[in-house]
Amino acid sequence: LIRMAARTPPGTGNGTIISKVSPGDRIIRMRLTSTVPFTSNSTPDFSFTSNTVSNPFYGTKVAQYIAGTNTQLVVSPGVNALVAENPVLNPGAVGDPPIAYNVSGSGSYCEGTGGLMVGLDGSQLGVDYTMMPGSVVVAGTGSAISFGMQLAGTYTVSGTADGTVTTIAGTSAMLGSAVITEIPATTVEVTESACDTYTWAVNNVTYTESGNYTEVVGCVTNILHLTITASSTVEVTEAACDTYTWAVNGVTYNTSGDYTFVDGCITNILHLTITTSVTPAVSIVEDANNVVAGTLVTFTPTPVNGGTPTYQWYVNGILAGSGATYAYVAENGDQVYVVMTTSLGCVTFPTATSNTIIMTVNPVVPATTTWTGAVDSEWFNPGNWGNGIPGTISQVIIPGGLPNYPTLMLPTSIAGITINNGGSFIGSEFLTTASALVKRDVVNSDFHLISSPVTTTTFGEVFPLNQLQVWAREYNETTGDWDNLTIGDFMSVGKGYSVQMTQPQTALFEGTLNSTPVTMTLAKQNPGTDPDRVGWNLLGNPFTSAIDWDLTDHAAIDGAVYVWNGTQYISWNGTIGALSDGIIPAENAFFAKTMTDGVNVSIPLSARVHSATDFYKTAVANMLEIIAEGNSFTDKTFVHFNDQASADFDSQYDAYKLFGNENAPQLYSMITNSNLSINELPMAGNEIVDLGFTCNTTGIYSITASGTENFASDVPVILQDVKLNTYQDLKLNPVYSFSYESGENENRFKLWFQQVTGINTPVNNDLKVYSFAKTVVIENLKGLSGEVQIYDITGRILASRQLGTGLSHIQLNVVSGTYMVRLNTNSGTQISKVFIR
């Protein structure tokens, strides 16, 4: 540290600046001398101090007269106080040569990887280091340095002083050299397949999935193309006769057992059953021989090696039937045998022929015999006849009102058959008879819809009495009107007719019984738009028994059928309806509707049933039957929730309402543009169903709900009387009585299949509380006395009044929400919760 004593500043105007040099004004210049030589190439390292520095660092003081005042200036080293020169002292002295450091980087590298790093393990500041070959120069840093990545070759380095450090001079060779070699890169590819897993020896990694895998070892790139197949087991079960050759391995086996064959990753397992072939045989016996004519004889086979056999029965060499047994009315000299086909797979022959039985049949004395049906419906059961099984000269009478009716399933011959009113017979295709008469009583002057069971007859033959007072008509679909017929007009099989007369008489259908299926072509040629006229066709039951509508082929037309019961048109849609189980009585006509002209309805022989038969068709879920009664008449309508149907008219599900006797109640559901006797619709969005009611007679009527048990427990069934604004839970009370005046609005009722908002199950049956819209409804069935209080959820009383008898309606002007209804009666307190919308 050199301190220079301050000088007294000159007076105003006497101070002189030493000189002007750039930048600024020189304020001091110094000369250094020493009796001892300065260190070669050293510098004095001059610097200013700030004017504010105090002891031990003395501040630089610079003063200037400004406006006549000696003013100290601010001195900021490096900003406005600069050292112009720190001269070299004792210049020209020779420095030491650069230090020799070790050359690093020898080694080898893989082809294509960019070589190795060449460098020095140390360096000096003020020295430039040159790598050869390449003449790469890197300045020393005082620590290890790098010349970057170098390819194969031998590299040396020299260091040369750059003159910035005077103590270093000249050039030095660095120690050693970097010898770099390049190793060629190679690729080794292998392809392997394995089951489930594979361990690669190159890297000892186990793989479980197929793929391409790479592992680099040194300069070798190993590539594995691997296919992994999951192990699997294929089991087959086979049965064979005597021997079996397995296609998997080509081996033939002759004994049963479990066999295994591994193919790749697949383990094949064969469960084999070998069966030794056997020879089938059959013999037959009859339950009677040497019988009277007309006797039903049953033949029974005894199979050997038959398994579950099938049989073909032959009479006199002609195929006569099939089945586990065979029964027929034998004739004298008949030869009967059976051919059995075994169900066993391992046989020497698939069929076997039995022994032959020769029948002896004696003639019978002719007689009239009446069907009693005392046992069953079997024609050939003598217990069903009053005078024995009928023969070729027998007159057969089938009366009405019996528990069972005959079904003939084997050919037989008789002299004649009479089927009285209400009687039924199935099997005309097997019956040979000289005459046939079917009777049907017409007992009143109302119109009746009838059909003929015989192939050829006229109205005059069917109604021989009082013919001038008999009106016969057929329905004309084209005009939508009824056309009159004469006594000479024929009654076509399968067609329906309307008849009306002033005096009762019995219709006599005499001729050949229809014994073939009937197909009727339906018309839709009416140009109008009235659904009660367009597309309606009057068809007829063509048989001497009832028919099941569900067993007819009517897929091309509407699904419902309509039958007149003397008061109402009753319908059936294949699932529900007032026409019980879709059974159409014998000699009865029926309406069917088509929306396409020229389509067919076929009534096969298999559609025939005895109407007295007990039918057990499946109970229908979500179906409600509603019955209106009054004035000595009834009517029914049906509502069925079916997700396959729509809310509009569905031809395959819904049935129109055809109005009946005007003095009878007419009940129906109402949809847009149609009244329905059967209404099928999805429940979602259709929980409220409109019911229409009309009648020409004023009086008291009732509505009874049947089938509420068909609905889930959480689905309510509630009847609303729109006129009275009352509601009745049909699950609790299925019968609703009401008064009706002729001419009232038909929109009388609604069916609710959702809660009439807030309806609750009461604590007892004396009091019921529910809500509708903003009205609280209270049913006081036993006339209990007491008080009604209605609260909101905060406990605030909204309404309070005396409990009325019967139905009470309390209107509330409140927002939607839950409210409490408290009933204080002489039998206790009941609190119910309702939801007001």
LUMVO-395319 format. One record per residue (C-alpha): residue in one letter; x, y, z. Coordinates in steps of 0.1 Angstrom, whole numbers, padded with zeros to 4 digits, always signed. Layout:
N
AXYZ...
REM end
This chain:
837
L+0000+0000+0000I+0015+0034-0010R+0000+0063+0008M+0005+0098-0006A+0002+0127+0017A-0024+0153+0009R-0014+0187-0003T-0029+0220+0005P-0053+0228-0023P-0045+0259-0042G-0067+0289-0039T-0095+0298-0063G-0082+0300-0098N-0047+0287-0089G-0052+0250-0093T-0039+0233-0124I-0049+0200-0140I-0018+0179-0147S-0028+0169-0182K-0057+0158-0203V-0057+0122-0215S-0085+0100-0226P-0105+0090-0207G-0109+0118-0181D-0083+0140-0164R-0050+0125-0151I-0047+0134-0114I-0014+0115-0106R+0015+0099-0123M+0042+0079-0104R+0077+0065-0110L+0088+0034-0091T+0125+0026-0083S+0141+0000-0061T+0177-0008-0050V+0167-0045-0053P+0157-0057-0088F+0119-0062-0092T+0107-0096-0098S+0110-0103-0135N+0078-0093-0154S+0059-0084-0123T+0035-0054-0120P+0028-0029-0092D-0010-0035-0093F-0021+0001-0087S-0057+0009-0077F-0078+0037-0064T-0098+0037-0032S-0132+0053-0027N-0133+0088-0012T-0153+0074+0017V-0128+0047+0028S-0113+0053+0062N-0083+0038+0081P-0066+0015+0073F-0076+0020+0037Y-0072+0057+0029G-0096+0074+0008T-0087+0091-0025K-0095+0128-0021V-0100+0149-0052A-0112+0185-0048Q-0123+0211-0074Y-0134+0246-0071I-0169+0249-0082A-0184+0284-0083G-0156+0295-0060T-0160+0267-0035N-0134+0240-0028T-0156+0209-0034Q-0147+0173-0026L-0155+0150-0056V-0170+0116-0054V-0143+0089-0062S-0157+0055-0074P-0130+0030-0083G-0135+0015-0117V-0163+0040-0125N-0147+0076-0125A-0113+0067-0110L-0093+0045-0134V-0057+0032-0133A-0044+0039-0168E-0014+0015-0166N+0002-0010-0143P+0036-0013-0160V+0056-0045-0162L+0085-0043-0138N+0119-0058-0148P+0106-0070-0182G+0123-0095-0205A+0132-0121-0179V+0130-0158-0194G+0102-0181-0178D+0100-0219-0172P+0089-0243-0199P+0053-0257-0197I+0049-0286-0173A+0045-0320-0191Y+0012-0338-0183N+0001-0373-0192V-0018-0378-0224S-0050-0398-0218G-0075-0417-0240S-0059-0449-0252G-0082-0477-0258S-0106-0492-0284Y-0142-0484-0295C-0168-0501-0315E-0173-0492-0351G-0199-0464-0356T-0198-0452-0320G-0177-0420-0325G-0143-0429-0311L-0127-0421-0277M-0120-0389-0258V-0084-0377-0259G-0072-0353-0232L-0045-0343-0207D-0047-0351-0170G-0037-0315-0162S-0029-0281-0178Q-0016-0246-0170L-0030-0212-0176G-0011-0193-0202V-0003-0225-0222D-0018-0236-0255Y-0019-0274-0260T-0018-0288-0295M-0029-0324-0303M-0014-0341-0334P-0025-0353-0358G-0054-0329-0363S-0037-0297-0350V-0064-0294-0324V-0055-0265-0300V-0070-0262-0265A-0060-0234-0240G-0049-0245-0206T-0074-0241-0177G-0053-0251-0148S-0069-0285-0147A-0075-0316-0170I-0085-0307-0205S-0101-0326-0235F-0095-0326-0272G-0129-0342-0279M-0138-0376-0294Q-0111-0390-0318L-0112-0420-0342A-0086-0447-0345G-0050-0435-0345T-0020-0425-0323Y-0022-0390-0308T+0005-0368-0292V+0002-0334-0275S+0026-0305-0270G+0023-0274-0248T+0034-0238-0259A+0034-0207-0236D+0010-0181-0251G+0030-0152-0235T+0003-0142-0211V+0021-0157-0181T+0057-0144-0179T+0068-0173-0158I+0061-0198-0185A+0080-0198-0218G+0088-0221-0246T+0072-0255-0257S+0071-0289-0239A+0060-0323-0252M+0034-0340-0231L+0040-0374-0216G+0030-0404-0236S+0004-0407-0264A-0031-0419-0269V-0033-0450-0290I-0070-0457-0302T-0081-0487-0322E-0115-0494-0338I-0132-0528-0334P-0157-0537-0362A-0194-0539-0352T-0212-0572-0358T-0248-0584-0355V-0259-0619-0345E-0296-0628-0351V-0314-0659-0338T-0350-0671-0342E-0365-0691-0314S-0399-0706-0304A-0409-0717-0270C-0439-0726-0249D-0450-0701-0223T-0414-0688-0215Y-0379-0685-0230T-0346-0676-0212W-0320-0660-0235A-0285-0672-0227V-0270-0639-0240N-0285-0619-0211N-0301-0646-0190V-0335-0628-0192T-0367-0648-0193Y-0394-0636-0217T-0431-0645-0216E-0443-0627-0248S-0435-0630-0284G-0414-0601-0299N-0380-0590-0312Y-0355-0584-0285T-0320-0567-0287E-0290-0571-0263V-0256-0554-0271V-0225-0571-0257G-0193-0552-0266C-0194-0545-0303V-0218-0574-0310T-0256-0566-0314N-0276-0597-0305I-0312-0598-0319L-0337-0624-0308H-0368-0631-0329L-0390-0649-0304T-0424-0666-0307I-0440-0676-0274T-0470-0699-0276A-0492-0704-0246S-0495-0740-0236S-0530-0754-0241T-0549-0785-0236V-0574-0799-0260E-0597-0825-0247V-0620-0845-0269T-0645-0872-0259E-0651-0898-0285A-0671-0930-0288A-0666-0956-0314C-0676-0990-0323D-0649-1017-0319T-0619-0994-0329Y-0610-0957-0332T-0581-0940-0351W-0571-0907-0335A-0564-0882-0362V-0539-0863-0340N-0513-0891-0340G-0527-0916-0364V-0529-0943-0337T-0557-0969-0337Y-0572-0979-0303N-0594-1008-0295T-0600-1003-0258S-0616-0975-0238G-0594-0952-0219D-0578-0917-0216Y-0549-0911-0240T-0525-0882-0242F-0504-0869-0271V-0483-0837-0269D-0479-0818-0302G-0457-0786-0298C-0474-0765-0270I-0507-0784-0273T-0515-0813-0250N-0541-0834-0267I-0562-0856-0244L-0586-0882-0257H-0614-0897-0235L-0623-0927-0255T-0651-0952-0252I-0650-0983-0273T-0682-1002-0276T-0684-1037-0290S-0711-1040-0317V-0743-1059-0308T-0771-1073-0329P-0806-1058-0323A-0838-1079-0322V-0875-1074-0315S-0906-1094-0308I-0943-1083-0305V-0974-1095-0287E-1011-1085-0289D-1033-1077-0260A-1062-1096-0276N-1069-1119-0306N-1100-1138-0318V-1120-1106-0311V-1152-1091-0324A-1153-1066-0352G-1146-1030-0341T-1123-1041-0312L-1092-1020-0307V-1062-1042-0304T-1029-1030-0290F-0995-1045-0300T-0965-1041-0277P-0929-1047-0288T-0901-1062-0267P-0867-1049-0279V-0833-1064-0276N-0803-1041-0280G-0827-1014-0291G-0816-0986-0268T-0844-0960-0273P-0858-0976-0304T-0883-0963-0330Y-0908-0985-0346Q-0927-0988-0379W-0958-1009-0378Y-0970-1028-0408V-1004-1043-0414N-1005-1067-0444G-0972-1053-0456I-0983-1017-0456L-0969-0991-0432A-0997-0984-0408G-0982-0964-0379S-0953-0957-0356G-0947-0954-0319A-0938-0975-0289T-0971-0994-0292Y-0996-0997-0320A-1034-0999-0317Y-1060-1003-0344V-1093-1019-0351A-1083-1052-0366E-1099-1070-0395N-1100-1108-0399G-1068-1122-0413D-1047-1090-0408Q-1009-1098-0405V-0991-1074-0382Y-0954-1070-0376V-0930-1042-0367V-0896-1030-0379M-0875-1017-0351T-0847-0991-0356T-0822-0992-0327S-0808-0960-0312L-0776-0978-0303G-0746-0967-0324C-0727-1000-0323V-0748-1026-0339T-0743-1052-0366F-0775-1040-0383P-0795-1009-0375T-0830-1025-0379A-0847-1057-0368T-0880-1072-0380S-0903-1089-0355N-0925-1119-0356T-0958-1117-0375I-0992-1119-0357I-1023-1130-0377M-1055-1116-0363T-1088-1134-0360V-1118-1110-0360N-1155-1120-0356P-1185-1099-0368V-1206-1080-0343V-1243-1074-0340P-1252-1039-0353A-1265-1013-0327T-1269-0976-0318T-1243-0964-0293T-1241-0931-0275W-1209-0915-0264T-1208-0910-0226G-1172-0898-0221A-1172-0915-0187V-1135-0923-0187D-1116-0902-0212S-1116-0890-0249E-1104-0923-0264W-1128-0935-0291F-1118-0971-0288N-1123-0973-0250P-1156-0993-0244G-1160-0975-0211N-1168-0943-0230W-1198-0958-0249G-1233-0966-0238N-1236-0997-0260G-1200-1007-0269I-1175-0994-0294P-1192-0985-0326G-1187-1007-0357T-1193-1004-0394I-1231-1005-0391S-1234-0985-0358Q-1252-0953-0354V-1232-0929-0332I-1247-0902-0311I-1226-0876-0294P-1247-0855-0269G-1237-0821-0254G-1229-0814-0218L-1204-0842-0212P-1170-0841-0193N-1151-0857-0222Y-1155-0858-0260P-1142-0883-0285T-1109-0879-0303L-1104-0904-0331M-1068-0910-0341L-1071-0943-0361P-1092-0952-0391T-1127-0966-0384S-1160-0970-0402I-1195-0965-0389A-1230-0962-0404G-1237-0927-0392I-1230-0900-0367T-1251-0873-0350I-1235-0846-0330N-1261-0828-0308N-1260-0792-0297G-1230-0786-0275G-1213-0819-0286S-1177-0821-0299F-1158-0845-0321I-1122-0846-0334G-1110-0870-0360S-1132-0867-0390E-1102-0874-0412F-1101-0909-0398L-1139-0915-0399T-1157-0933-0427T-1195-0928-0423A-1225-0930-0446S-1241-0899-0430A-1233-0871-0406L-1256-0845-0388V-1244-0817-0366K-1271-0798-0346R-1269-0763-0331D-1297-0747-0312V-1307-0711-0319V-1327-0703-0288N-1336-0666-0291S-1344-0638-0316D-1310-0621-0312F-1286-0623-0341H-1260-0652-0340L-1227-0656-0359I-1225-0692-0371S-1204-0714-0395S-1208-0747-0412P-1188-0779-0402V-1199-0798-0434T-1186-0793-0468T-1218-0787-0488T-1250-0773-0475T-1274-0744-0481F-1292-0720-0457G-1325-0736-0466E-1312-0770-0456V-1297-0757-0424F-1329-0738-0414P-1358-0758-0427L-1385-0743-0405N-1402-0709-0407Q-1379-0698-0434L-1397-0665-0441Q-1388-0654-0406V-1351-0663-0408W-1326-0636-0419A-1292-0647-0431R-1265-0622-0439E-1228-0621-0448Y-1204-0593-0441N-1192-0573-0471E-1158-0559-0463T-1157-0537-0494T-1189-0518-0485G-1187-0524-0447D-1223-0535-0447W-1243-0568-0443D-1256-0585-0475N-1288-0605-0473L-1287-0642-0484T-1314-0666-0496I-1323-0702-0488G-1305-0714-0519D-1272-0698-0510F-1244-0722-0500M-1226-0720-0467S-1189-0721-0475V-1166-0739-0451G-1144-0714-0432K-1167-0685-0437G-1189-0669-0411Y-1225-0657-0413S-1251-0638-0393V-1285-0653-0387Q-1315-0639-0369M-1351-0654-0365T-1383-0647-0348Q-1387-0682-0334P-1361-0705-0319Q-1351-0736-0340T-1322-0760-0344A-1297-0755-0372L-1291-0788-0390F-1258-0792-0407E-1260-0824-0427G-1235-0838-0451T-1198-0847-0452L-1179-0835-0422N-1150-0812-0431S-1118-0832-0425T-1091-0810-0441P-1073-0778-0431V-1090-0746-0443T-1073-0715-0457M-1092-0683-0461T-1081-0653-0481L-1090-0620-0464A-1100-0588-0481K-1091-0551-0475Q-1109-0533-0502N-1131-0509-0483P-1121-0474-0496G-1131-0457-0463T-1110-0448-0432D-1135-0460-0405P-1115-0486-0385D-1148-0502-0376R-1154-0512-0412V-1120-0514-0431G-1103-0548-0432W-1128-0567-0411N-1136-0603-0423L-1161-0627-0409L-1146-0662-0408G-1160-0695-0394N-1148-0724-0374P-1148-0752-0400F-1148-0782-0376T-1170-0802-0353S-1150-0791-0323A-1137-0758-0309I-1105-0744-0323D-1076-0727-0305W-1069-0693-0322D-1033-0695-0310L-1028-0727-0331T-1040-0711-0363D-1017-0694-0388H-1027-0657-0387A-0993-0641-0387A-1001-0619-0418I-1031-0602-0401D-1039-0584-0368G-1032-0607-0338A-1066-0604-0322V-1098-0624-0328Y-1133-0613-0320V-1163-0636-0311W-1199-0625-0304N-1212-0640-0272G-1248-0629-0276T-1243-0596-0257Q-1207-0584-0264Y-1179-0589-0288I-1152-0607-0268S-1116-0607-0280W-1083-0625-0275N-1048-0614-0287G-1029-0646-0281T-1021-0637-0245I-1051-0621-0228G-1087-0613-0235A-1123-0621-0226L-1124-0649-0251S-1110-0674-0226D-1077-0688-0239G-1087-0679-0275I-1110-0709-0278I-1136-0705-0305P-1166-0728-0301A-1178-0752-0328E-1201-0739-0355N-1192-0704-0344A-1181-0675-0366F-1155-0648-0357F-1142-0615-0369A-1105-0610-0379K-1090-0578-0392T-1063-0573-0419M-1045-0543-0431T-1033-0560-0463D-1056-0572-0490G-1053-0608-0502V-1035-0624-0472N-1044-0658-0458V-1055-0673-0425S-1050-0710-0422I-1068-0732-0397P-1049-0766-0395L-1063-0798-0381S-1040-0794-0351A-1060-0763-0340R-1089-0784-0330V-1097-0788-0293H-1126-0799-0272S-1140-0767-0256A-1147-0786-0224T-1110-0793-0221D-1092-0776-0191F-1068-0751-0206Y-1039-0739-0185K-1022-0712-0205T-0995-0693-0187A-1005-0666-0162V-0995-0632-0175A-0975-0607-0155N-0984-0570-0154M-1019-0578-0168L-1051-0563-0153E-1087-0575-0162I-1114-0549-0155I-1150-0561-0154A-1180-0538-0157E-1213-0551-0144G-1248-0537-0143N-1283-0540-0158S-1278-0578-0158F-1249-0576-0183T-1211-0575-0181D-1183-0563-0202K-1145-0568-0199T-1114-0549-0209F-1078-0557-0204V-1046-0537-0198H-1013-0555-0202F-0979-0538-0198N-0956-0553-0225D-0922-0537-0233Q-0925-0551-0269A-0956-0531-0276S-0960-0493-0281A-0984-0468-0267D-1002-0466-0301F-1023-0493-0317D-1002-0525-0323S-1019-0549-0346Q-1001-0579-0331Y-1010-0570-0295D-1040-0547-0292A-1077-0555-0299Y-1103-0529-0309K-1134-0524-0289L-1164-0536-0309F-1195-0523-0292G-1222-0548-0282N-1257-0547-0269E-1266-0510-0263N-1283-0518-0230A-1251-0535-0217P-1222-0516-0201Q-1194-0509-0225L-1159-0507-0209Y-1127-0500-0229S-1094-0482-0227M-1088-0452-0248I-1058-0442-0269T-1055-0417-0297N-1081-0424-0324S-1091-0458-0310N-1110-0476-0283L-1095-0509-0272S-1108-0540-0256I-1072-0552-0251N-1045-0526-0246E-1009-0537-0246L-0983-0510-0240P-0950-0504-0223M-0952-0493-0187A-0926-0465-0189G-0943-0433-0197N-0978-0449-0198E-0985-0454-0161I-1019-0436-0165V-1045-0453-0187D-1078-0437-0197L-1109-0459-0194G-1141-0452-0212F-1175-0462-0200T-1209-0459-0218C-1244-0475-0215N-1278-0466-0228T-1293-0474-0194T-1291-0452-0163G-1283-0472-0131I-1258-0484-0106Y-1228-0502-0120S-1196-0517-0106I-1161-0521-0118T-1141-0551-0105A-1103-0555-0110S-1089-0590-0114G-1052-0597-0116T-1038-0570-0093E-1016-0598-0079N-0999-0600-0114F-0981-0567-0106A-0950-0562-0084S-0957-0552-0048D-0943-0517-0055V-0966-0511-0085P-0999-0496-0073V-1032-0502-0091I-1055-0472-0085L-1088-0464-0101Q-1097-0427-0104D-1133-0417-0109V-1127-0385-0130K-1163-0373-0125L-1161-0375-0087N-1124-0369-0084T-1120-0399-0061Y-1094-0426-0060Q-1096-0462-0049D-1066-0486-0044L-1078-0517-0063K-1052-0538-0046L-1069-0531-0013N-1105-0530-0026P-1109-0544-0061V-1146-0535-0065Y-1158-0499-0072S-1195-0491-0074F-1209-0459-0091S-1240-0444-0105Y-1242-0436-0142E-1267-0416-0162S-1271-0424-0199G-1254-0399-0221E-1226-0390-0197N-1191-0382-0209E-1174-0415-0217N-1141-0403-0202R-1152-0414-0168F-1122-0433-0153K-1084-0435-0152L-1062-0463-0141W-1030-0453-0122F-1001-0477-0121Q-0980-0452-0102Q-0985-0437-0068V-1012-0411-0067T-0985-0389-0052G-0977-0398-0017I-1002-0426-0012N-0992-0446+0019T-1003-0479+0034P-1024-0468+0063V-1018-0479+0099N-1051-0496+0098N-1079-0499+0072D-1101-0473+0090L-1081-0443+0078K-1061-0439+0045V-1041-0408+0036Y-1027-0400+0002S-1022-0370-0021F-1029-0360-0056A-1013-0329-0071K-1019-0303-0043T-1047-0321-0027V-1045-0343+0005V-1071-0370+0003I-1084-0387+0036E-1106-0418+0035N-1125-0423+0067L-1141-0456+0060K-1157-0461+0094G-1167-0425+0101L-1142-0419+0130S-1144-0385+0146G-1114-0364+0152E-1091-0336+0139V-1068-0333+0109Q-1036-0313+0111I-1012-0308+0082Y-0976-0297+0089D-0946-0288+0069I-0912-0303+0077T-0904-0274+0101G-0935-0283+0122R-0955-0253+0111I-0993-0260+0109L-1006-0254+0074A-1042-0266+0078S-1064-0278+0107R-1100-0290+0105Q-1124-0316+0118L-1122-0351+0103G-1150-0357+0079T-1168-0390+0071G-1160-0408+0039L-1136-0389+0015S-1122-0356+0025H-1102-0333+0002I-1080-0306+0016Q-1065-0282-0010L-1030-0268-0002N-1014-0238-0018V-0978-0248-0010V-0946-0255-0029S-0937-0291-0039G-0923-0311-0010T-0930-0336+0018Y-0957-0328+0043M-0970-0345+0075V-1007-0353+0081R-1017-0359+0117L-1050-0376+0124N-1062-0374+0161T-1092-0397+0165N-1110-0414+0193S-1091-0446+0183G-1056-0430+0185T-1032-0409+0165Q-1020-0416+0130I-0992-0396+0113S-0987-0401+0076K-0962-0385+0051V-0974-0372+0017F-0956-0356-0012I-0973-0325-0027R-0963-0316-0063
REM end
